[in-house]
Protein backbone atom coordinates (compact mmCIF):
# COMPACT_ATOMS: atom_id res chain seq x y z
CA UNK A 1 0.00 0.00 0.00
CA UNK A 2 1.39 3.35 -1.01
CA UNK A 3 1.73 5.92 1.75
CA UNK A 4 0.55 9.34 0.67
CA UNK A 5 2.96 12.20 1.28
CA UNK A 6 1.36 15.31 2.78
CA UNK A 7 3.33 18.50 2.33
CA UNK A 8 4.29 20.97 5.02
CA UNK A 9 4.36 24.70 4.44
CA UNK A 10 7.29 26.94 5.24
CA UNK A 11 6.78 29.76 7.70
CA UNK A 12 5.89 33.01 5.95
CA UNK A 13 7.87 35.88 7.46
CA UNK A 14 6.26 39.21 8.38
CA UNK A 15 8.05 40.86 5.44
CA UNK A 16 6.70 38.18 3.09
CA UNK A 17 3.18 38.58 4.49
CA UNK A 18 3.41 42.30 3.74
CA UNK A 19 4.56 41.59 0.16
CA UNK A 20 1.71 39.11 -0.34
CA UNK A 21 -0.85 41.57 1.03
CA UNK A 22 0.47 44.46 -1.09
CA UNK A 23 0.50 42.37 -4.26
CA UNK A 24 -2.91 40.93 -3.48
CA UNK A 25 -4.49 44.35 -2.96
CA UNK A 26 -3.74 45.15 -6.62
CA UNK A 27 -4.88 41.69 -7.79
CA UNK A 28 -8.08 41.78 -5.74
CA UNK A 29 -9.03 45.16 -7.21
CA UNK A 30 -9.72 43.13 -10.39
CA UNK A 31 -10.97 40.10 -8.47
CA UNK A 32 -13.51 38.68 -10.89
CA UNK A 33 -11.44 39.14 -14.07
CA UNK A 34 -8.31 37.67 -12.48
CA UNK A 35 -10.32 34.81 -10.99
CA UNK A 36 -11.88 34.04 -14.36
CA UNK A 37 -8.43 34.12 -16.01
CA UNK A 38 -7.11 31.70 -13.38
CA UNK A 39 -10.02 29.27 -13.78
CA UNK A 40 -9.94 29.36 -17.59
CA UNK A 41 -6.22 28.62 -17.66
CA UNK A 42 -6.73 25.91 -15.04
CA UNK A 43 -9.45 24.23 -17.11
CA UNK A 44 -7.52 24.60 -20.37
CA UNK A 45 -4.32 23.18 -18.84
CA UNK A 46 -6.13 20.52 -16.76
CA UNK A 47 -9.37 19.70 -18.61
CA UNK A 48 -10.01 16.73 -16.31
CA UNK A 49 -10.71 19.26 -13.54
CA UNK A 50 -13.93 20.26 -15.33
CA UNK A 51 -15.49 16.92 -14.39
CA UNK A 52 -16.37 18.40 -10.99
CA UNK A 53 -18.44 21.22 -12.51
CA UNK A 54 -21.69 20.11 -14.08
CA UNK A 55 -22.45 23.68 -15.23
CA UNK A 56 -19.39 24.04 -17.45
CA UNK A 57 -17.73 20.65 -17.73
CA UNK A 58 -18.56 20.36 -21.45
CA UNK A 59 -17.23 23.80 -22.38
CA UNK A 60 -14.09 23.69 -24.49
CA UNK A 61 -13.90 27.26 -25.78
CA UNK A 62 -12.19 29.70 -23.39
CA UNK A 63 -14.48 32.51 -24.64
CA UNK A 64 -17.53 30.44 -23.78
CA UNK A 65 -16.02 29.78 -20.33
CA UNK A 66 -15.36 33.49 -19.88
CA UNK A 67 -19.03 34.28 -20.53
CA UNK A 68 -20.30 31.55 -18.18
CA UNK A 69 -22.11 33.09 -15.22
CA UNK A 70 -21.46 29.93 -13.18
CA UNK A 71 -17.72 30.08 -13.87
CA UNK A 72 -17.67 33.77 -12.92
CA UNK A 73 -19.55 32.98 -9.71
CA UNK A 74 -17.07 30.24 -8.82
CA UNK A 75 -14.17 32.59 -9.65
CA UNK A 76 -15.56 35.13 -7.18
CA UNK A 77 -15.84 32.43 -4.49
CA UNK A 78 -12.27 31.24 -5.08
CA UNK A 79 -10.92 34.79 -5.00
CA UNK A 80 -13.01 35.58 -1.90
CA UNK A 81 -11.54 32.60 -0.05
CA UNK A 82 -8.01 33.60 -1.02
CA UNK A 83 -8.78 37.16 0.03
CA UNK A 84 -9.89 35.96 3.47
CA UNK A 85 -6.63 34.01 3.82
CA UNK A 86 -4.51 36.98 2.71
CA UNK A 87 -6.35 39.41 5.01
CA UNK A 88 -5.77 37.05 7.94
CA UNK A 89 -2.18 35.98 7.35
CA UNK A 90 -1.34 37.17 10.86
CA UNK A 91 -4.05 34.94 12.35
CA UNK A 92 -2.93 31.34 11.81
CA UNK A 93 -6.12 29.93 13.38
CA UNK A 94 -8.36 31.89 11.00
CA UNK A 95 -6.27 30.82 7.98
CA UNK A 96 -6.40 27.21 9.10
CA UNK A 97 -10.15 27.41 9.73
CA UNK A 98 -10.99 28.95 6.34
CA UNK A 99 -8.84 26.49 4.40
CA UNK A 100 -10.15 23.54 6.46
CA UNK A 101 -13.70 24.48 5.43
CA UNK A 102 -12.63 24.64 1.78
CA UNK A 103 -10.81 21.32 2.03
CA UNK A 104 -13.61 19.49 3.81
CA UNK A 105 -16.26 20.76 1.38
CA UNK A 106 -14.19 19.71 -1.61
CA UNK A 107 -13.34 16.32 -0.10
CA UNK A 108 -16.75 15.36 1.26
CA UNK A 109 -19.30 17.20 -0.86
CA UNK A 110 -17.58 17.70 -4.21
CA UNK A 111 -15.20 14.68 -4.11
CA UNK A 112 -12.39 16.67 -5.75
CA UNK A 113 -8.99 15.00 -5.77
CA UNK A 114 -6.59 17.07 -3.62
CA UNK A 115 -3.94 17.25 -6.36
CA UNK A 116 -6.18 19.75 -8.16
CA UNK A 117 -5.48 22.29 -5.41
CA UNK A 118 -1.77 22.03 -6.13
CA UNK A 119 -2.47 22.53 -9.82
CA UNK A 120 -4.88 25.42 -9.21
CA UNK A 121 -2.51 27.28 -6.89
CA UNK A 122 0.28 26.82 -9.45
CA UNK A 123 -1.92 28.34 -12.15
CA UNK A 124 -2.89 31.14 -9.76
CA UNK A 125 0.79 31.97 -9.27
CA UNK A 126 1.43 31.95 -13.05
CA UNK A 127 -1.50 34.25 -13.83
CA UNK A 128 -0.68 36.72 -11.07
CA UNK A 129 3.00 36.76 -12.09
CA UNK A 130 2.06 37.49 -15.72
CA UNK A 131 -0.74 39.98 -15.16
CA UNK A 132 1.13 41.86 -12.42
CA UNK A 133 4.68 41.42 -13.72
CA UNK A 134 5.81 44.86 -12.46
CA UNK A 135 4.76 43.94 -8.91
CA UNK A 136 6.01 40.39 -9.08
CA UNK A 137 9.60 40.80 -8.02
CA UNK A 138 11.73 37.77 -7.10
CA UNK A 139 10.87 38.59 -3.46
CA UNK A 140 7.15 38.54 -4.27
CA UNK A 141 7.53 35.29 -6.19
CA UNK A 142 9.22 33.66 -3.19
CA UNK A 143 6.53 34.90 -0.81
CA UNK A 144 3.72 33.75 -3.12
CA UNK A 145 5.37 30.35 -3.54
CA UNK A 146 5.15 29.95 0.24
CA UNK A 147 1.54 31.16 0.12
CA UNK A 148 0.72 28.58 -2.58
CA UNK A 149 2.19 25.84 -0.40
CA UNK A 150 0.36 27.14 2.67
CA UNK A 151 -2.98 26.93 0.84
CA UNK A 152 -2.30 23.45 -0.50
CA UNK A 153 -0.98 22.17 2.84
CA UNK A 154 -3.96 23.39 4.85
CA UNK A 155 -6.52 22.19 2.32
CA UNK A 156 -4.95 18.73 2.07
CA UNK A 157 -4.69 18.53 5.87
CA UNK A 158 -8.48 18.78 5.91
CA UNK A 159 -8.65 15.91 3.40
CA UNK A 160 -6.45 13.84 5.68
CA UNK A 161 -8.60 14.78 8.69
CA UNK A 162 -11.78 13.51 7.04
CA UNK A 163 -10.08 10.29 5.97
CA UNK A 164 -9.95 11.03 2.25
CA UNK A 165 -9.59 7.90 0.17
CA UNK A 166 -9.61 8.00 -3.60
LINPE-V158880 format. One record per run of one state. SS is the DSSP state (A for helix, B for strand, O for the rest). FROM is the first residue (numbers start at 1). TO is the last residue. Records with the same first field share a line. If there is no record, write none. Layout:
SS=FROM-TO + FROM-TO
This chain:
O=1-13 + 29-30 + 46-46 + 53-61 + 68-68 + 88-91 + 110-114 + 132-137 + 162-166
A=14-28 + 31-45 + 47-52 + 62-67 + 69-87 + 92-109 + 115-131 + 138-161
